[in-house]
């Protein structure tokens, strides 16, 4: 994972970063350690590419903890950020090392390494919405039993 504490946090911040730049699908992130190369379409017909250096990725890591615990404010962050967080939670649980991530109209395509083997996964928006709702319900149930 290139030293990151959590893909869930990092990908959620990436979603916000892309939204701030007006990124439209498809967009792609290529990772190699702490170096990220990101390309996207802004809708103006001209694709845009930007390298996210280690400093930029570090900024995403700093931003990520501030997004934790936003609860019902998650909708205001945008669906992309929430879906990427959910996808990141899945990647964290699977212990996958991410090498490529692409967002298409209806799904995210993941390429990475798992125990030294190349791993591909297609996660649909609907699947991620379902996982997100299930996790949110579980967190709410847990917090209501502890209060």
Order of alpha helices (4+ residues) and beta strands (2+ residues): alpha-beta-beta-beta-alpha-alpha-alpha-beta-beta-beta-alpha
